[in-house]
Amino acid sequence: MSNKTFDTLRLVATIWAPIATFIAAILPIWGAPHAEELIKTTAALTVLLNALVQVLRTQYNK
């Protein structure tokens, strides 16, 4: 994987975490339909992206 691809993935993961937190905070306030499902999905995606970044970083450092 190129450095540019990794940096892009890391940036997306870094930005996605605050967005997921924001979504989790506002959906219930506004009574959005399927808020719980959306919150769980964004949280799971955040964990997945951050795990992928960590695996790739570990491989790169070897």
Biopython code that builds the backbone (N, CA, C, O; Angstrom):
import numpy as np
from Bio.PDB.StructureBuilder import StructureBuilder

atoms = [
    (1, "MET", "N", (0.851, -1.167, 0.000)),
    (1, "MET", "CA", (0.000, 0.000, 0.000)),
    (1, "MET", "C", (0.899, 1.233, 0.000)),
    (1, "MET", "O", (1.889, 1.300, 0.728)),
    (2, "SER", "N", (0.544, 2.177, -0.807)),
    (2, "SER", "CA", (1.354, 3.389, -0.890)),
    (2, "SER", "C", (1.147, 4.279, 0.334)),
    (2, "SER", "O", (0.146, 4.165, 1.041)),
    (3, "ASN", "N", (2.107, 5.158, 0.566)),
    (3, "ASN", "CA", (1.990, 6.091, 1.688)),
    (3, "ASN", "C", (0.772, 6.983, 1.537)),
    (3, "ASN", "O", (0.100, 7.303, 2.517)),
    (4, "LYS", "N", (0.488, 7.385, 0.300)),
    (4, "LYS", "CA", (-0.652, 8.262, 0.060)),
    (4, "LYS", "C", (-1.962, 7.557, 0.417)),
    (4, "LYS", "O", (-2.848, 8.163, 1.020)),
    (5, "THR", "N", (-2.086, 6.289, 0.048)),
    (5, "THR", "CA", (-3.294, 5.520, 0.364)),
    (5, "THR", "C", (-3.447, 5.374, 1.871)),
    (5, "THR", "O", (-4.535, 5.556, 2.416)),
    (6, "PHE", "N", (-2.336, 5.040, 2.542)),
    (6, "PHE", "CA", (-2.380, 4.895, 3.993)),
    (6, "PHE", "C", (-2.750, 6.211, 4.665)),
    (6, "PHE", "O", (-3.588, 6.241, 5.566)),
    (7, "ASP", "N", (-2.126, 7.293, 4.228)),
    (7, "ASP", "CA", (-2.421, 8.598, 4.818)),
    (7, "ASP", "C", (-3.888, 8.980, 4.621)),
    (7, "ASP", "O", (-4.508, 9.566, 5.509)),
    (8, "THR", "N", (-4.433, 8.645, 3.460)),
    (8, "THR", "CA", (-5.846, 8.926, 3.198)),
    (8, "THR", "C", (-6.729, 8.106, 4.119)),
    (8, "THR", "O", (-7.679, 8.632, 4.698)),
    (9, "LEU", "N", (-6.425, 6.818, 4.263)),
    (9, "LEU", "CA", (-7.201, 5.950, 5.148)),
    (9, "LEU", "C", (-7.120, 6.438, 6.589)),
    (9, "LEU", "O", (-8.123, 6.467, 7.302)),
    (10, "ARG", "N", (-5.920, 6.822, 7.010)),
    (10, "ARG", "CA", (-5.739, 7.328, 8.384)),
    (10, "ARG", "C", (-6.527, 8.612, 8.599)),
    (10, "ARG", "O", (-7.134, 8.804, 9.653)),
    (11, "LEU", "N", (-6.520, 9.477, 7.616)),
    (11, "LEU", "CA", (-7.267, 10.724, 7.710)),
    (11, "LEU", "C", (-8.769, 10.456, 7.817)),
    (11, "LEU", "O", (-9.459, 11.072, 8.629)),
    (12, "VAL", "N", (-9.266, 9.542, 7.000)),
    (12, "VAL", "CA", (-10.692, 9.192, 7.051)),
    (12, "VAL", "C", (-11.044, 8.624, 8.426)),
    (12, "VAL", "O", (-12.064, 8.994, 9.009)),
    (13, "ALA", "N", (-10.210, 7.732, 8.940)),
    (13, "ALA", "CA", (-10.474, 7.139, 10.256)),
    (13, "ALA", "C", (-10.439, 8.203, 11.353)),
    (13, "ALA", "O", (-11.253, 8.182, 12.276)),
    (14, "THR", "N", (-9.497, 9.126, 11.245)),
    (14, "THR", "CA", (-9.364, 10.185, 12.249)),
    (14, "THR", "C", (-10.552, 11.141, 12.213)),
    (14, "THR", "O", (-11.023, 11.595, 13.256)),
    (15, "ILE", "N", (-11.023, 11.437, 11.039)),
    (15, "ILE", "CA", (-12.157, 12.350, 10.903)),
    (15, "ILE", "C", (-13.463, 11.639, 11.224)),
    (15, "ILE", "O", (-14.381, 12.252, 11.768)),
    (16, "TRP", "N", (-13.558, 10.363, 10.898)),
    (16, "TRP", "CA", (-14.802, 9.622, 11.078)),
    (16, "TRP", "C", (-15.183, 9.487, 12.562)),
    (16, "TRP", "O", (-16.367, 9.516, 12.897)),
    (17, "ALA", "N", (-14.202, 9.342, 13.438)),
    (17, "ALA", "CA", (-14.500, 9.167, 14.863)),
    (17, "ALA", "C", (-15.285, 10.350, 15.443)),
    (17, "ALA", "O", (-16.297, 10.126, 16.107)),
    (18, "PRO", "N", (-14.860, 11.590, 15.219)),
    (18, "PRO", "CA", (-15.668, 12.702, 15.727)),
    (18, "PRO", "C", (-17.026, 12.819, 15.045)),
    (18, "PRO", "O", (-18.007, 13.215, 15.674)),
    (19, "ILE", "N", (-17.085, 12.476, 13.763)),
    (19, "ILE", "CA", (-18.375, 12.503, 13.064)),
    (19, "ILE", "C", (-19.318, 11.471, 13.668)),
    (19, "ILE", "O", (-20.500, 11.752, 13.870)),
    (20, "ALA", "N", (-18.806, 10.284, 13.955)),
    (20, "ALA", "CA", (-19.637, 9.233, 14.563)),
    (20, "ALA", "C", (-20.141, 9.668, 15.936)),
    (20, "ALA", "O", (-21.290, 9.406, 16.292)),
    (21, "THR", "N", (-19.284, 10.330, 16.701)),
    (21, "THR", "CA", (-19.695, 10.830, 18.013)),
    (21, "THR", "C", (-20.778, 11.894, 17.871)),
    (21, "THR", "O", (-21.749, 11.907, 18.627)),
    (22, "PHE", "N", (-20.607, 12.770, 16.914)),
    (22, "PHE", "CA", (-21.602, 13.806, 16.652)),
    (22, "PHE", "C", (-22.947, 13.178, 16.264)),
    (22, "PHE", "O", (-23.997, 13.576, 16.767)),
    (23, "ILE", "N", (-22.897, 12.211, 15.380)),
    (23, "ILE", "CA", (-24.124, 11.532, 14.950)),
    (23, "ILE", "C", (-24.806, 10.871, 16.148)),
    (23, "ILE", "O", (-26.021, 10.978, 16.319)),
    (24, "ALA", "N", (-24.011, 10.190, 16.972)),
    (24, "ALA", "CA", (-24.567, 9.523, 18.140)),
    (24, "ALA", "C", (-25.218, 10.510, 19.104)),
    (24, "ALA", "O", (-26.184, 10.174, 19.790)),
    (25, "ALA", "N", (-24.690, 11.716, 19.152)),
    (25, "ALA", "CA", (-25.231, 12.719, 20.064)),
    (25, "ALA", "C", (-26.523, 13.345, 19.549)),
    (25, "ALA", "O", (-27.446, 13.586, 20.328)),
    (26, "ILE", "N", (-26.598, 13.610, 18.246)),
    (26, "ILE", "CA", (-27.750, 14.375, 17.755)),
    (26, "ILE", "C", (-28.939, 13.533, 17.280)),
    (26, "ILE", "O", (-30.074, 14.007, 17.319)),
    (27, "LEU", "N", (-28.704, 12.307, 16.838)),
    (27, "LEU", "CA", (-29.823, 11.524, 16.309)),
    (27, "LEU", "C", (-30.948, 11.326, 17.323)),
    (27, "LEU", "O", (-32.112, 11.554, 16.991)),
    (28, "PRO", "N", (-30.634, 10.911, 18.546)),
    (28, "PRO", "CA", (-31.730, 10.748, 19.510)),
    (28, "PRO", "C", (-32.425, 12.070, 19.864)),
    (28, "PRO", "O", (-33.630, 12.099, 20.114)),
    (29, "ILE", "N", (-31.658, 13.150, 19.882)),
    (29, "ILE", "CA", (-32.238, 14.455, 20.208)),
    (29, "ILE", "C", (-33.319, 14.831, 19.205)),
    (29, "ILE", "O", (-34.379, 15.336, 19.573)),
    (30, "TRP", "N", (-33.035, 14.579, 17.936)),
    (30, "TRP", "CA", (-33.961, 14.947, 16.867)),
    (30, "TRP", "C", (-34.974, 13.851, 16.557)),
    (30, "TRP", "O", (-35.810, 14.011, 15.668)),
    (31, "GLY", "N", (-34.904, 12.751, 17.276)),
    (31, "GLY", "CA", (-35.872, 11.684, 17.072)),
    (31, "GLY", "C", (-35.769, 11.035, 15.698)),
    (31, "GLY", "O", (-36.776, 10.648, 15.105)),
    (32, "ALA", "N", (-34.554, 10.921, 15.206)),
    (32, "ALA", "CA", (-34.342, 10.341, 13.880)),
    (32, "ALA", "C", (-34.776, 8.878, 13.866)),
    (32, "ALA", "O", (-34.559, 8.149, 14.834)),
    (33, "PRO", "N", (-35.388, 8.458, 12.766)),
    (33, "PRO", "CA", (-35.765, 7.049, 12.668)),
    (33, "PRO", "C", (-34.510, 6.173, 12.593)),
    (33, "PRO", "O", (-33.516, 6.541, 11.966)),
    (34, "HIS", "N", (-34.576, 5.043, 13.225)),
    (34, "HIS", "CA", (-33.467, 4.080, 13.227)),
    (34, "HIS", "C", (-32.193, 4.665, 13.823)),
    (34, "HIS", "O", (-31.093, 4.303, 13.406)),
    (35, "ALA", "N", (-32.325, 5.553, 14.779)),
    (35, "ALA", "CA", (-31.151, 6.208, 15.379)),
    (35, "ALA", "C", (-30.208, 5.190, 16.002)),
    (35, "ALA", "O", (-28.993, 5.280, 15.823)),
    (36, "GLU", "N", (-30.748, 4.234, 16.722)),
    (36, "GLU", "CA", (-29.889, 3.246, 17.382)),
    (36, "GLU", "C", (-29.083, 2.440, 16.363)),
    (36, "GLU", "O", (-27.899, 2.177, 16.574)),
    (37, "GLU", "N", (-29.712, 2.054, 15.280)),
    (37, "GLU", "CA", (-29.018, 1.293, 14.241)),
    (37, "GLU", "C", (-27.919, 2.126, 13.585)),
    (37, "GLU", "O", (-26.826, 1.621, 13.324)),
    (38, "LEU", "N", (-28.205, 3.390, 13.321)),
    (38, "LEU", "CA", (-27.211, 4.272, 12.715)),
    (38, "LEU", "C", (-26.029, 4.505, 13.646)),
    (38, "LEU", "O", (-24.877, 4.526, 13.212)),
    (39, "ILE", "N", (-26.325, 4.679, 14.926)),
    (39, "ILE", "CA", (-25.269, 4.891, 15.907)),
    (39, "ILE", "C", (-24.362, 3.668, 15.983)),
    (39, "ILE", "O", (-23.138, 3.798, 15.972)),
    (40, "LYS", "N", (-24.958, 2.488, 16.061)),
    (40, "LYS", "CA", (-24.163, 1.260, 16.145)),
    (40, "LYS", "C", (-23.345, 1.040, 14.877)),
    (40, "LYS", "O", (-22.203, 0.583, 14.939)),
    (41, "THR", "N", (-23.926, 1.364, 13.737)),
    (41, "THR", "CA", (-23.215, 1.196, 12.471)),
    (41, "THR", "C", (-22.019, 2.133, 12.382)),
    (41, "THR", "O", (-20.935, 1.712, 11.978)),
    (42, "THR", "N", (-22.199, 3.394, 12.750)),
    (42, "THR", "CA", (-21.079, 4.339, 12.687)),
    (42, "THR", "C", (-19.999, 3.977, 13.704)),
    (42, "THR", "O", (-18.810, 4.142, 13.431)),
    (43, "ALA", "N", (-20.399, 3.492, 14.861)),
    (43, "ALA", "CA", (-19.413, 3.073, 15.866)),
    (43, "ALA", "C", (-18.619, 1.869, 15.362)),
    (43, "ALA", "O", (-17.399, 1.815, 15.517)),
    (44, "ALA", "N", (-19.308, 0.915, 14.766)),
    (44, "ALA", "CA", (-18.629, -0.264, 14.237)),
    (44, "ALA", "C", (-17.680, 0.109, 13.105)),
    (44, "ALA", "O", (-16.575, -0.428, 13.020)),
    (45, "LEU", "N", (-18.097, 1.010, 12.249)),
    (45, "LEU", "CA", (-17.247, 1.457, 11.148)),
    (45, "LEU", "C", (-16.015, 2.180, 11.677)),
    (45, "LEU", "O", (-14.921, 2.016, 11.138)),
    (46, "THR", "N", (-16.180, 2.962, 12.704)),
    (46, "THR", "CA", (-15.045, 3.664, 13.312)),
    (46, "THR", "C", (-14.031, 2.665, 13.860)),
    (46, "THR", "O", (-12.828, 2.812, 13.644)),
    (47, "VAL", "N", (-14.515, 1.657, 14.564)),
    (47, "VAL", "CA", (-13.621, 0.638, 15.120)),
    (47, "VAL", "C", (-12.894, -0.098, 13.995)),
    (47, "VAL", "O", (-11.688, -0.330, 14.076)),
    (48, "LEU", "N", (-13.629, -0.463, 12.952)),
    (48, "LEU", "CA", (-13.033, -1.172, 11.830)),
    (48, "LEU", "C", (-11.940, -0.341, 11.149)),
    (48, "LEU", "O", (-10.847, -0.845, 10.892)),
    (49, "LEU", "N", (-12.231, 0.912, 10.861)),
    (49, "LEU", "CA", (-11.251, 1.768, 10.200)),
    (49, "LEU", "C", (-9.996, 1.951, 11.051)),
    (49, "LEU", "O", (-8.877, 1.890, 10.541)),
    (50, "ASN", "N", (-10.188, 2.174, 12.338)),
    (50, "ASN", "CA", (-9.037, 2.369, 13.219)),
    (50, "ASN", "C", (-8.225, 1.087, 13.382)),
    (50, "ASN", "O", (-7.000, 1.143, 13.481)),
    (51, "ALA", "N", (-8.888, -0.058, 13.409)),
    (51, "ALA", "CA", (-8.165, -1.333, 13.477)),
    (51, "ALA", "C", (-7.361, -1.555, 12.200)),
    (51, "ALA", "O", (-6.213, -1.995, 12.258)),
    (52, "LEU", "N", (-7.948, -1.257, 11.065)),
    (52, "LEU", "CA", (-7.252, -1.406, 9.796)),
    (52, "LEU", "C", (-6.024, -0.501, 9.732)),
    (52, "LEU", "O", (-4.958, -0.921, 9.279)),
    (53, "VAL", "N", (-6.175, 0.718, 10.179)),
    (53, "VAL", "CA", (-5.034, 1.643, 10.208)),
    (53, "VAL", "C", (-3.933, 1.089, 11.098)),
    (53, "VAL", "O", (-2.757, 1.154, 10.740)),
    (54, "GLN", "N", (-4.294, 0.553, 12.239)),
    (54, "GLN", "CA", (-3.292, 0.015, 13.167)),
    (54, "GLN", "C", (-2.577, -1.186, 12.559)),
    (54, "GLN", "O", (-1.356, -1.291, 12.679)),
    (55, "VAL", "N", (-3.296, -2.085, 11.915)),
    (55, "VAL", "CA", (-2.679, -3.250, 11.282)),
    (55, "VAL", "C", (-1.713, -2.807, 10.186)),
    (55, "VAL", "O", (-0.589, -3.301, 10.101)),
    (56, "LEU", "N", (-2.158, -1.877, 9.357)),
    (56, "LEU", "CA", (-1.306, -1.393, 8.277)),
    (56, "LEU", "C", (-0.076, -0.672, 8.815)),
    (56, "LEU", "O", (1.014, -0.807, 8.258)),
    (57, "ARG", "N", (-0.240, 0.085, 9.884)),
    (57, "ARG", "CA", (0.896, 0.784, 10.492)),
    (57, "ARG", "C", (1.904, -0.222, 11.040)),
    (57, "ARG", "O", (3.111, -0.046, 10.876)),
    (58, "THR", "N", (1.413, -1.269, 11.688)),
    (58, "THR", "CA", (2.289, -2.303, 12.236)),
    (58, "THR", "C", (3.063, -3.008, 11.124)),
    (58, "THR", "O", (4.264, -3.243, 11.252)),
    (59, "GLN", "N", (2.379, -3.340, 10.045)),
    (59, "GLN", "CA", (3.030, -3.988, 8.906)),
    (59, "GLN", "C", (4.087, -3.073, 8.293)),
    (59, "GLN", "O", (5.172, -3.528, 7.930)),
    (60, "TYR", "N", (3.775, -1.814, 8.180)),
    (60, "TYR", "CA", (4.701, -0.859, 7.592)),
    (60, "TYR", "C", (5.961, -0.704, 8.450)),
    (60, "TYR", "O", (7.068, -0.591, 7.922)),
    (61, "ASN", "N", (5.786, -0.699, 9.756)),
    (61, "ASN", "CA", (6.918, -0.498, 10.672)),
    (61, "ASN", "C", (7.850, -1.701, 10.738)),
    (61, "ASN", "O", (8.973, -1.569, 11.225)),
    (62, "LYS", "N", (7.427, -2.857, 10.269)),
    (62, "LYS", "CA", (8.287, -4.058, 10.314)),
    (62, "LYS", "C", (9.399, -3.964, 9.346)),
    (62, "LYS", "O", (10.214, -4.881, 9.251)),
]
sb = StructureBuilder()
sb.init_structure("model")
sb.init_model(0)
sb.init_chain("A")
sb.init_seg("    ")
for serial, (resi, resn, name, xyz) in enumerate(atoms, 1):
    if name == "N":
        sb.init_residue(resn, " ", resi, " ")
    sb.init_atom(name, np.array(xyz, "f"), 0.0, 1.0, " ", f" {name:<3s}", serial, name[0])
structure = sb.get_structure()
